Amino acid sequence: MSEQVEVYVDNVLATRRKACLCEIGNEQHWIPWRVIDKGSDIKSVGDSGTAYIAPWFAERVGLA
């Protein structure tokens, strides 16, 4: 298993079957569930906390 990127999510604004809209700092990002580790704190709208994101995705959207 590769190392995950730890990101603090201020608020989950919306969820869909395949992704969630996360407020991180002053930015919003749609993050696919498949790149979020199951041990992350975010699961539903209104959640905040640590999300463990796949490194390739975090780099692609500027979170790494």
PDB file with SEQRES, HELIX, SHEET and CRYST1 records, atoms N, CA, C and O in Angstrom:
SEQRES   1 A   64  MET SER GLU GLN VAL GLU VAL TYR VAL ASP ASN VAL LEU          
SEQRES   2 A   64  ALA THR ARG ARG LYS ALA CYS LEU CYS GLU ILE GLY ASN          
SEQRES   3 A   64  GLU GLN HIS TRP ILE PRO TRP ARG VAL ILE ASP LYS GLY          
SEQRES   4 A   64  SER ASP ILE LYS SER VAL GLY ASP SER GLY THR ALA TYR          
SEQRES   5 A   64  ILE ALA PRO TRP PHE ALA GLU ARG VAL GLY LEU ALA              
HELIX    1 AA1 TRP A   33  VAL A   35  5                                   3    
HELIX    2 AA2 PRO A   55  ARG A   60  1                                   6    
SHEET    1 AA1 2 VAL A   5  VAL A   9  0                                        
SHEET    2 AA1 2 GLY A  49  ILE A  53 -1                                        
SHEET    1 AA2 3 ASN A  11  THR A  15  0                                        
SHEET    2 AA2 3 ALA A  19  ILE A  24 -1                                        
SHEET    3 AA2 3 GLU A  27  PRO A  32 -1                                        
CRYST1    1.000    1.000    1.000  90.00  90.00  90.00 P 1           1          
ATOM      1  N   MET A   1       0.837  -1.186   0.000  1.00  0.00           N  
ATOM      2  CA  MET A   1       0.000   0.000   0.000  1.00  0.00           C  
ATOM      3  C   MET A   1       0.876   1.242   0.000  1.00  0.00           C  
ATOM      4  O   MET A   1       1.818   1.344   0.787  1.00  0.00           O  
ATOM      5  N   SER A   2       0.569   2.183  -0.879  1.00  0.00           N  
ATOM      6  CA  SER A   2       1.381   3.391  -0.960  1.00  0.00           C  
ATOM      7  C   SER A   2       0.958   4.382   0.118  1.00  0.00           C  
ATOM      8  O   SER A   2      -0.155   4.316   0.640  1.00  0.00           O  
ATOM      9  N   GLU A   3       1.848   5.283   0.434  1.00  0.00           N  
ATOM     10  CA  GLU A   3       1.591   6.326   1.418  1.00  0.00           C  
ATOM     11  C   GLU A   3       0.469   7.242   0.933  1.00  0.00           C  
ATOM     12  O   GLU A   3       0.431   7.606  -0.242  1.00  0.00           O  
ATOM     13  N   GLN A   4      -0.434   7.613   1.822  1.00  0.00           N  
ATOM     14  CA  GLN A   4      -1.548   8.505   1.487  1.00  0.00           C  
ATOM     15  C   GLN A   4      -1.184   9.942   1.856  1.00  0.00           C  
ATOM     16  O   GLN A   4      -0.330  10.171   2.713  1.00  0.00           O  
ATOM     17  N   VAL A   5      -1.831  10.901   1.211  1.00  0.00           N  
ATOM     18  CA  VAL A   5      -1.651  12.311   1.537  1.00  0.00           C  
ATOM     19  C   VAL A   5      -2.747  12.685   2.529  1.00  0.00           C  
ATOM     20  O   VAL A   5      -3.931  12.460   2.276  1.00  0.00           O  
ATOM     21  N   GLU A   6      -2.340  13.256   3.656  1.00  0.00           N  
ATOM     22  CA  GLU A   6      -3.280  13.651   4.698  1.00  0.00           C  
ATOM     23  C   GLU A   6      -3.757  15.081   4.430  1.00  0.00           C  
ATOM     24  O   GLU A   6      -2.948  16.005   4.347  1.00  0.00           O  
ATOM     25  N   VAL A   7      -5.071  15.257   4.296  1.00  0.00           N  
ATOM     26  CA  VAL A   7      -5.668  16.555   3.984  1.00  0.00           C  
ATOM     27  C   VAL A   7      -6.764  16.843   5.002  1.00  0.00           C  
ATOM     28  O   VAL A   7      -7.574  15.966   5.303  1.00  0.00           O  
ATOM     29  N   TYR A   8      -6.799  18.078   5.540  1.00  0.00           N  
ATOM     30  CA  TYR A   8      -7.881  18.432   6.455  1.00  0.00           C  
ATOM     31  C   TYR A   8      -9.038  19.020   5.649  1.00  0.00           C  
ATOM     32  O   TYR A   8      -8.870  20.008   4.934  1.00  0.00           O  
ATOM     33  N   VAL A   9     -10.202  18.407   5.773  1.00  0.00           N  
ATOM     34  CA  VAL A   9     -11.414  18.858   5.091  1.00  0.00           C  
ATOM     35  C   VAL A   9     -12.226  19.680   6.092  1.00  0.00           C  
ATOM     36  O   VAL A   9     -12.624  19.176   7.142  1.00  0.00           O  
ATOM     37  N   ASP A  10     -12.469  20.953   5.758  1.00  0.00           N  
ATOM     38  CA  ASP A  10     -13.232  21.831   6.643  1.00  0.00           C  
ATOM     39  C   ASP A  10     -14.713  21.466   6.669  1.00  0.00           C  
ATOM     40  O   ASP A  10     -15.371  21.599   7.701  1.00  0.00           O  
ATOM     41  N   ASN A  11     -15.237  21.007   5.531  1.00  0.00           N  
ATOM     42  CA  ASN A  11     -16.660  20.688   5.452  1.00  0.00           C  
ATOM     43  C   ASN A  11     -16.928  19.880   4.185  1.00  0.00           C  
ATOM     44  O   ASN A  11     -16.391  20.181   3.119  1.00  0.00           O  
ATOM     45  N   VAL A  12     -17.756  18.859   4.314  1.00  0.00           N  
ATOM     46  CA  VAL A  12     -18.254  18.141   3.135  1.00  0.00           C  
ATOM     47  C   VAL A  12     -19.552  18.838   2.737  1.00  0.00           C  
ATOM     48  O   VAL A  12     -20.528  18.820   3.487  1.00  0.00           O  
ATOM     49  N   LEU A  13     -19.559  19.447   1.562  1.00  0.00           N  
ATOM     50  CA  LEU A  13     -20.686  20.259   1.114  1.00  0.00           C  
ATOM     51  C   LEU A  13     -21.765  19.441   0.409  1.00  0.00           C  
ATOM     52  O   LEU A  13     -22.949  19.770   0.494  1.00  0.00           O  
ATOM     53  N   ALA A  14     -21.363  18.379  -0.286  1.00  0.00           N  
ATOM     54  CA  ALA A  14     -22.312  17.542  -1.032  1.00  0.00           C  
ATOM     55  C   ALA A  14     -21.682  16.177  -1.255  1.00  0.00           C  
ATOM     56  O   ALA A  14     -20.459  16.033  -1.277  1.00  0.00           O  
ATOM     57  N   THR A  15     -22.538  15.185  -1.419  1.00  0.00           N  
ATOM     58  CA  THR A  15     -22.046  13.856  -1.765  1.00  0.00           C  
ATOM     59  C   THR A  15     -22.866  13.316  -2.925  1.00  0.00           C  
ATOM     60  O   THR A  15     -24.055  13.602  -3.067  1.00  0.00           O  
ATOM     61  N   ARG A  16     -22.203  12.541  -3.733  1.00  0.00           N  
ATOM     62  CA  ARG A  16     -22.830  11.820  -4.832  1.00  0.00           C  
ATOM     63  C   ARG A  16     -22.359  10.375  -4.723  1.00  0.00           C  
ATOM     64  O   ARG A  16     -21.531  10.039  -3.877  1.00  0.00           O  
ATOM     65  N   ARG A  17     -22.883   9.552  -5.566  1.00  0.00           N  
ATOM     66  CA  ARG A  17     -22.508   8.134  -5.521  1.00  0.00           C  
ATOM     67  C   ARG A  17     -21.008   7.934  -5.712  1.00  0.00           C  
ATOM     68  O   ARG A  17     -20.408   7.072  -5.070  1.00  0.00           O  
ATOM     69  N   LYS A  18     -20.405   8.724  -6.588  1.00  0.00           N  
ATOM     70  CA  LYS A  18     -18.992   8.503  -6.922  1.00  0.00           C  
ATOM     71  C   LYS A  18     -18.017   9.510  -6.321  1.00  0.00           C  
ATOM     72  O   LYS A  18     -16.807   9.295  -6.390  1.00  0.00           O  
ATOM     73  N   ALA A  19     -18.510  10.613  -5.728  1.00  0.00           N  
ATOM     74  CA  ALA A  19     -17.590  11.649  -5.245  1.00  0.00           C  
ATOM     75  C   ALA A  19     -18.248  12.498  -4.168  1.00  0.00           C  
ATOM     76  O   ALA A  19     -19.457  12.433  -3.946  1.00  0.00           O  
ATOM     77  N   CYS A  20     -17.420  13.294  -3.507  1.00  0.00           N  
ATOM     78  CA  CYS A  20     -17.941  14.257  -2.545  1.00  0.00           C  
ATOM     79  C   CYS A  20     -17.294  15.616  -2.811  1.00  0.00           C  
ATOM     80  O   CYS A  20     -16.143  15.702  -3.239  1.00  0.00           O  
ATOM     81  N   LEU A  21     -18.061  16.671  -2.546  1.00  0.00           N  
ATOM     82  CA  LEU A  21     -17.576  18.036  -2.717  1.00  0.00           C  
ATOM     83  C   LEU A  21     -17.061  18.504  -1.368  1.00  0.00           C  
ATOM     84  O   LEU A  21     -17.823  18.635  -0.410  1.00  0.00           O  
ATOM     85  N   CYS A  22     -15.754  18.756  -1.303  1.00  0.00           N  
ATOM     86  CA  CYS A  22     -15.112  19.104  -0.040  1.00  0.00           C  
ATOM     87  C   CYS A  22     -14.613  20.538  -0.063  1.00  0.00           C  
ATOM     88  O   CYS A  22     -14.050  21.002  -1.054  1.00  0.00           O  
ATOM     89  N   GLU A  23     -14.830  21.231   1.052  1.00  0.00           N  
ATOM     90  CA  GLU A  23     -14.269  22.558   1.249  1.00  0.00           C  
ATOM     91  C   GLU A  23     -12.955  22.370   1.999  1.00  0.00           C  
ATOM     92  O   GLU A  23     -12.926  21.873   3.125  1.00  0.00           O  
ATOM     93  N   ILE A  24     -11.872  22.778   1.351  1.00  0.00           N  
ATOM     94  CA  ILE A  24     -10.538  22.633   1.925  1.00  0.00           C  
ATOM     95  C   ILE A  24      -9.897  24.008   1.866  1.00  0.00           C  
ATOM     96  O   ILE A  24      -9.552  24.499   0.791  1.00  0.00           O  
ATOM     97  N   GLY A  25      -9.739  24.629   3.035  1.00  0.00           N  
ATOM     98  CA  GLY A  25      -9.288  26.019   3.048  1.00  0.00           C  
ATOM     99  C   GLY A  25     -10.344  26.884   2.394  1.00  0.00           C  
ATOM    100  O   GLY A  25     -11.519  26.814   2.756  1.00  0.00           O  
ATOM    101  N   ASN A  26      -9.936  27.696   1.436  1.00  0.00           N  
ATOM    102  CA  ASN A  26     -10.905  28.539   0.724  1.00  0.00           C  
ATOM    103  C   ASN A  26     -11.225  27.989  -0.661  1.00  0.00           C  
ATOM    104  O   ASN A  26     -11.700  28.720  -1.530  1.00  0.00           O  
ATOM    105  N   GLU A  27     -10.963  26.703  -0.866  1.00  0.00           N  
ATOM    106  CA  GLU A  27     -11.217  26.063  -2.160  1.00  0.00           C  
ATOM    107  C   GLU A  27     -12.228  24.924  -2.004  1.00  0.00           C  
ATOM    108  O   GLU A  27     -12.413  24.370  -0.920  1.00  0.00           O  
ATOM    109  N   GLN A  28     -12.873  24.596  -3.122  1.00  0.00           N  
ATOM    110  CA  GLN A  28     -13.779  23.448  -3.162  1.00  0.00           C  
ATOM    111  C   GLN A  28     -13.248  22.452  -4.188  1.00  0.00           C  
ATOM    112  O   GLN A  28     -12.809  22.829  -5.275  1.00  0.00           O  
ATOM    113  N   HIS A  29     -13.296  21.182  -3.823  1.00  0.00           N  
ATOM    114  CA  HIS A  29     -12.804  20.116  -4.706  1.00  0.00           C  
ATOM    115  C   HIS A  29     -13.790  18.958  -4.700  1.00  0.00           C  
ATOM    116  O   HIS A  29     -14.236  18.515  -3.642  1.00  0.00           O  
ATOM    117  N   TRP A  30     -14.130  18.467  -5.902  1.00  0.00           N  
ATOM    118  CA  TRP A  30     -14.831  17.188  -6.006  1.00  0.00           C  
ATOM    119  C   TRP A  30     -13.770  16.107  -5.891  1.00  0.00           C  
ATOM    120  O   TRP A  30     -12.821  16.077  -6.675  1.00  0.00           O  
ATOM    121  N   ILE A  31     -13.926  15.228  -4.927  1.00  0.00           N  
ATOM    122  CA  ILE A  31     -12.953  14.155  -4.714  1.00  0.00           C  
ATOM    123  C   ILE A  31     -13.679  12.815  -4.850  1.00  0.00           C  
ATOM    124  O   ILE A  31     -14.640  12.548  -4.129  1.00  0.00           O  
ATOM    125  N   PRO A  32     -13.218  11.982  -5.772  1.00  0.00           N  
ATOM    126  CA  PRO A  32     -13.847  10.660  -5.944  1.00  0.00           C  
ATOM    127  C   PRO A  32     -13.670   9.804  -4.687  1.00  0.00           C  
ATOM    128  O   PRO A  32     -12.598   9.793  -4.083  1.00  0.00           O  
ATOM    129  N   TRP A  33     -14.717   9.097  -4.304  1.00  0.00           N  
ATOM    130  CA  TRP A  33     -14.633   8.202  -3.142  1.00  0.00           C  
ATOM    131  C   TRP A  33     -13.529   7.171  -3.313  1.00  0.00           C  
ATOM    132  O   TRP A  33     -12.908   6.758  -2.334  1.00  0.00           O  
ATOM    133  N   ARG A  34     -13.282   6.752  -4.549  1.00  0.00           N  
ATOM    134  CA  ARG A  34     -12.286   5.691  -4.781  1.00  0.00           C  
ATOM    135  C   ARG A  34     -10.866   6.111  -4.428  1.00  0.00           C  
ATOM    136  O   ARG A  34     -10.001   5.251  -4.266  1.00  0.00           O  
ATOM    137  N   VAL A  35     -10.596   7.439  -4.303  1.00  0.00           N  
ATOM    138  CA  VAL A  35      -9.246   7.878  -3.945  1.00  0.00           C  
ATOM    139  C   VAL A  35      -9.143   8.272  -2.471  1.00  0.00           C  
ATOM    140  O   VAL A  35      -8.077   8.672  -2.004  1.00  0.00           O  
ATOM    141  N   ILE A  36     -10.272   8.155  -1.730  1.00  0.00           N  
ATOM    142  CA  ILE A  36     -10.288   8.475  -0.300  1.00  0.00           C  
ATOM    143  C   ILE A  36     -10.209   7.172   0.480  1.00  0.00           C  
ATOM    144  O   ILE A  36     -11.027   6.273   0.288  1.00  0.00           O  
ATOM    145  N   ASP A  37      -9.219   7.077   1.359  1.00  0.00           N  
ATOM    146  CA  ASP A  37      -9.048   5.877   2.174  1.00  0.00           C  
ATOM    147  C   ASP A  37     -10.242   5.701   3.118  1.00  0.00           C  
ATOM    148  O   ASP A  37     -10.772   6.677   3.649  1.00  0.00           O  
ATOM    149  N   LYS A  38     -10.651   4.472   3.317  1.00  0.00           N  
ATOM    150  CA  LYS A  38     -11.816   4.162   4.165  1.00  0.00           C  
ATOM    151  C   LYS A  38     -11.622   4.607   5.619  1.00  0.00           C  
ATOM    152  O   LYS A  38     -12.604   4.781   6.340  1.00  0.00           O  
ATOM    153  N   GLY A  39     -10.389   4.790   6.056  1.00  0.00           N  
ATOM    154  CA  GLY A  39     -10.105   5.234   7.422  1.00  0.00           C  
ATOM    155  C   GLY A  39     -10.220   6.737   7.619  1.00  0.00           C  
ATOM    156  O   GLY A  39      -9.917   7.244   8.699  1.00  0.00           O  
ATOM    157  N   SER A  40     -10.650   7.452   6.599  1.00  0.00           N  
ATOM    158  CA  SER A  40     -10.793   8.900   6.684  1.00  0.00           C  
ATOM    159  C   SER A  40     -11.994   9.283   7.547  1.00  0.00           C  
ATOM    160  O   SER A  40     -12.909   8.484   7.747  1.00  0.00           O  
ATOM    161  N   ASP A  41     -11.979  10.517   8.055  1.00  0.00           N  
ATOM    162  CA  ASP A  41     -13.056  11.010   8.914  1.00  0.00           C  
ATOM    163  C   ASP A  41     -14.307  11.419   8.137  1.00  0.00           C  
ATOM    164  O   ASP A  41     -15.388  11.505   8.720  1.00  0.00           O  
ATOM    165  N   ILE A  42     -14.182  11.671   6.847  1.00  0.00           N  
ATOM    166  CA  ILE A  42     -15.323  12.183   6.079  1.00  0.00           C  
ATOM    167  C   ILE A  42     -16.129  11.039   5.470  1.00  0.00           C  
ATOM    168  O   ILE A  42     -15.584  10.123   4.854  1.00  0.00           O  
ATOM    169  N   LYS A  43     -17.442  11.122   5.662  1.00  0.00           N  
ATOM    170  CA  LYS A  43     -18.334  10.084   5.144  1.00  0.00           C  
ATOM    171  C   LYS A  43     -19.616  10.677   4.553  1.00  0.00           C  
ATOM    172  O   LYS A  43     -20.205  10.100   3.638  1.00  0.00           O  
ATOM    173  N   SER A  44     -20.054  11.849   5.084  1.00  0.00           N  
ATOM    174  CA  SER A  44     -21.327  12.416   4.643  1.00  0.00           C  
ATOM    175  C   SER A  44     -21.322  13.943   4.758  1.00  0.00           C  
ATOM    176  O   SER A  44     -20.389  14.532   5.305  1.00  0.00           O  
ATOM    177  N   VAL A  45     -22.371  14.566   4.237  1.00  0.00           N  
ATOM    178  CA  VAL A  45     -22.502  16.025   4.251  1.00  0.00           C  
ATOM    179  C   VAL A  45     -22.405  16.540   5.688  1.00  0.00           C  
ATOM    180  O   VAL A  45     -23.001  15.981   6.609  1.00  0.00           O  
ATOM    181  N   GLY A  46     -21.638  17.618   5.854  1.00  0.00           N  
ATOM    182  CA  GLY A  46     -21.457  18.229   7.161  1.00  0.00           C  
ATOM    183  C   GLY A  46     -20.250  17.724   7.923  1.00  0.00           C  
ATOM    184  O   GLY A  46     -19.855  18.324   8.922  1.00  0.00           O  
ATOM    185  N   ASP A  47     -19.652  16.622   7.465  1.00  0.00           N  
ATOM    186  CA  ASP A  47     -18.470  16.090   8.138  1.00  0.00           C  
ATOM    187  C   ASP A  47     -17.267  16.999   7.929  1.00  0.00           C  
ATOM    188  O   ASP A  47     -17.170  17.707   6.926  1.00  0.00           O  
ATOM    189  N   SER A  48     -16.361  16.967   8.885  1.00  0.00           N  
ATOM    190  CA  SER A  48     -15.056  17.615   8.751  1.00  0.00           C  
ATOM    191  C   SER A  48     -14.036  16.698   9.391  1.00  0.00           C  
ATOM    192  O   SER A  48     -14.381  15.831  10.194  1.00  0.00           O  
ATOM    193  N   GLY A  49     -12.792  16.892   9.035  1.00  0.00           N  
ATOM    194  CA  GLY A  49     -11.736  16.074   9.613  1.00  0.00           C  
ATOM    195  C   GLY A  49     -10.708  15.677   8.573  1.00  0.00           C  
ATOM    196  O   GLY A  49     -10.647  16.240   7.480  1.00  0.00           O  
ATOM    197  N   THR A  50      -9.910  14.704   8.938  1.00  0.00           N  
ATOM    198  CA  THR A  50      -8.810  14.265   8.097  1.00  0.00           C  
ATOM    199  C   THR A  50      -9.288  13.300   7.021  1.00  0.00           C  
ATOM    200  O   THR A  50     -10.044  12.365   7.283  1.00  0.00           O  
ATOM    201  N   ALA A  51      -8.822  13.557   5.804  1.00  0.00           N  
ATOM    202  CA  ALA A  51      -9.053  12.640   4.692  1.00  0.00           C  
ATOM    203  C   ALA A  51      -7.697  12.165   4.199  1.00  0.00           C  
ATOM    204  O   ALA A  51      -6.765  12.957   4.052  1.00  0.00           O  
ATOM    205  N   TYR A  52      -7.595  10.884   3.951  1.00  0.00           N  
ATOM    206  CA  TYR A  52      -6.365  10.299   3.413  1.00  0.00           C  
ATOM    207  C   TYR A  52      -6.612  10.024   1.932  1.00  0.00           C  
ATOM    208  O   TYR A  52      -7.421   9.173   1.561  1.00  0.00           O  
ATOM    209  N   ILE A  53      -5.890  10.772   1.099  1.00  0.00           N  
ATOM    210  CA  ILE A  53      -6.135  10.801  -0.342  1.00  0.00           C  
ATOM    211  C   ILE A  53      -4.980  10.118  -1.080  1.00  0.00           C  
ATOM    212  O   ILE A  53      -3.824  10.208  -0.666  1.00  0.00           O  
ATOM    213  N   ALA A  54      -5.310   9.445  -2.165  1.00  0.00           N  
ATOM    214  CA  ALA A  54      -4.279   8.833  -3.015  1.00  0.00           C  
ATOM    215  C   ALA A  54      -3.316   9.925  -3.499  1.00  0.00           C  
ATOM    216  O   ALA A  54      -3.762  10.974  -3.965  1.00  0.00           O  
ATOM    217  N   PRO A  55      -2.018   9.692  -3.397  1.00  0.00           N  
ATOM    218  CA  PRO A  55      -1.025  10.715  -3.750  1.00  0.00           C  
ATOM    219  C   PRO A  55      -1.155  11.243  -5.178  1.00  0.00           C  
ATOM    220  O   PRO A  55      -1.012  12.445  -5.400  1.00  0.00           O  
ATOM    221  N   TRP A  56      -1.422  10.374  -6.141  1.00  0.00           N  
ATOM    222  CA  TRP A  56      -1.502  10.828  -7.534  1.00  0.00           C  
ATOM    223  C   TRP A  56      -2.646  11.821  -7.708  1.00  0.00           C  
ATOM    224  O   TRP A  56      -2.527  12.772  -8.481  1.00  0.00           O  
ATOM    225  N   PHE A  57      -3.762  11.608  -6.993  1.00  0.00           N  
ATOM    226  CA  PHE A  57      -4.894  12.521  -7.123  1.00  0.00           C  
ATOM    227  C   PHE A  57      -4.618  13.832  -6.393  1.00  0.00           C  
ATOM    228  O   PHE A  57      -4.917  14.908  -6.911  1.00  0.00           O  
ATOM    229  N   ALA A  58      -4.054  13.745  -5.207  1.00  0.00           N  
ATOM    230  CA  ALA A  58      -3.726  14.949  -4.441  1.00  0.00           C  
ATOM    231  C   ALA A  58      -2.783  15.859  -5.219  1.00  0.00           C  
ATOM    232  O   ALA A  58      -2.951  17.079  -5.210  1.00  0.00           O  
ATOM    233  N   GLU A  59      -1.805  15.285  -5.884  1.00  0.00           N  
ATOM    234  CA  GLU A  59      -0.879  16.079  -6.702  1.00  0.00           C  
ATOM    235  C   GLU A  59      -1.607  16.688  -7.896  1.00  0.00           C  
ATOM    236  O   GLU A  59      -1.366  17.844  -8.242  1.00  0.00           O  
ATOM    237  N   ARG A  60      -2.477  15.935  -8.516  1.00  0.00           N  
ATOM    238  CA  ARG A  60      -3.199  16.399  -9.700  1.00  0.00           C  
ATOM    239  C   ARG A  60      -4.065  17.627  -9.422  1.00  0.00           C  
ATOM    240  O   ARG A  60      -4.171  18.513 -10.270  1.00  0.00           O  
ATOM    241  N   VAL A  61      -4.690  17.687  -8.232  1.00  0.00           N  
ATOM    242  CA  VAL A  61      -5.574  18.805  -7.912  1.00  0.00           C  
ATOM    243  C   VAL A  61      -4.925  19.847  -6.990  1.00  0.00           C  
ATOM    244  O   VAL A  61      -5.589  20.782  -6.541  1.00  0.00           O  
ATOM    245  N   GLY A  62      -3.633  19.683  -6.713  1.00  0.00           N  
ATOM    246  CA  GLY A  62      -2.903  20.685  -5.944  1.00  0.00           C  
ATOM    247  C   GLY A  62      -3.065  20.582  -4.440  1.00  0.00           C  
ATOM    248  O   GLY A  62      -2.933  21.585  -3.739  1.00  0.00           O  
ATOM    249  N   LEU A  63      -3.350  19.382  -3.922  1.00  0.00           N  
ATOM    250  CA  LEU A  63      -3.487  19.197  -2.481  1.00  0.00           C  
ATOM    251  C   LEU A  63      -2.253  18.594  -1.839  1.00  0.00           C  
ATOM    252  O   LEU A  63      -2.185  18.484  -0.615  1.00  0.00           O  
ATOM    253  N   ALA A  64      -1.290  18.207  -2.635  1.00  0.00           N  
ATOM    254  CA  ALA A  64      -0.089  17.579  -2.094  1.00  0.00           C  
ATOM    255  C   ALA A  64       0.995  18.598  -1.833  1.00  0.00           C  
ATOM    256  O   ALA A  64       2.081  18.241  -1.375  1.00  0.00           O  
TER     257      ALA A  64                                                      
END                                                                             
